[in-house]
Amino acid sequence: MDIDVLWWNHHRELWIRTRSCTYRAVYTMRFEEGVYALDAFQKKSKKGIATSKADLDRIKARLKRAEEMHAEWLKEREGDGKAKG
């Protein structure tokens, strides 16, 4: 089994290759407070190493949602830290 980590545009892609197939997990480290897993899938294409457009679109949509969730979390965290009174 081979394991590779690729870095692209604040995201990392983890590839796990076995004799019979390849799995990918995509996560982002864009936020200093945490890591968001965006997708994990088995690569089925026999042509090249490119990630399909459908997979890339899903990852982009999940990144957008992660950004929204992170902003909400930061807002809540700031609200919890304010003095009441």
MARDRENNU-210674 format. One line per 4 residues: number of its first residue (from 0); for each residue x, y, z of C-alpha. Coordinates in Angstrom, 1 decimal. Layout:
REM residues N
NUM> X Y Z | ... $
//
This chain:
REM residues 85
0> 0.0 0.0 0.0 | 1.3 3.5 -0.9 | 0.2 6.7 0.7 | 0.7 10.2 -0.8 $
4> -0.3 13.6 0.5 | -0.7 16.3 -2.1 | -1.0 20.1 -1.3 | -3.1 22.4 -3.5 $
8> -4.7 25.7 -2.7 | -4.9 25.3 1.1 | -6.3 21.8 0.7 | -4.7 18.5 1.0 $
12> -5.5 15.3 -0.8 | -4.6 12.0 0.7 | -4.2 9.1 -1.7 | -4.2 5.6 -0.5 $
16> -3.3 3.1 -3.2 | -3.6 -0.7 -2.9 | -2.9 -3.3 -5.5 | -6.5 -3.1 -6.8 $
20> -7.7 0.4 -6.3 | -7.0 4.0 -5.1 | -8.9 5.9 -2.4 | -8.8 9.7 -2.0 $
24> -9.7 11.9 0.9 | -9.8 15.7 0.5 | -9.6 18.0 3.5 | -8.8 21.7 4.1 $
28> -6.5 23.3 6.6 | -7.6 26.8 5.6 | -8.8 27.5 9.2 | -6.3 27.6 12.0 $
32> -8.9 26.3 14.5 | -9.5 23.0 12.8 | -9.5 20.7 9.8 | -12.6 20.1 7.7 $
36> -12.9 16.8 5.7 | -14.5 17.7 2.4 | -14.8 14.4 0.6 | -13.6 10.8 0.6 $
40> -14.1 8.4 -2.4 | -12.7 5.5 -4.3 | -11.1 6.5 -7.6 | -12.7 4.4 -10.2 $
44> -11.4 5.9 -13.5 | -8.8 3.9 -15.3 | -7.6 6.9 -17.3 | -5.1 9.2 -15.6 $
48> -5.0 10.6 -12.1 | -7.4 13.6 -12.7 | -10.3 14.0 -10.3 | -13.6 14.1 -12.2 $
52> -15.5 17.4 -12.6 | -18.4 16.1 -10.6 | -16.1 15.3 -7.7 | -14.4 18.7 -7.9 $
56> -17.8 20.4 -8.0 | -18.9 18.5 -4.9 | -15.6 19.4 -3.1 | -16.0 23.1 -4.0 $
60> -19.6 23.1 -2.7 | -18.5 21.4 0.5 | -15.7 23.9 1.0 | -18.1 26.8 0.6 $
64> -20.4 25.2 3.2 | -17.4 24.6 5.5 | -16.4 28.3 5.2 | -20.0 29.3 6.1 $
68> -20.1 26.9 9.1 | -16.7 28.1 10.3 | -17.8 31.7 10.1 | -21.0 30.8 12.1 $
72> -18.8 29.0 14.7 | -16.5 32.0 15.0 | -19.4 34.3 15.5 | -20.9 32.1 18.2 $
76> -17.5 31.8 19.9 | -17.1 35.6 20.0 | -20.6 35.9 21.4 | -19.8 33.5 24.2 $
80> -16.7 35.4 25.2 | -18.5 38.8 25.7 | -19.2 40.0 29.2 | -22.9 40.0 30.0 $
84> -24.6 42.8 31.7 $
//
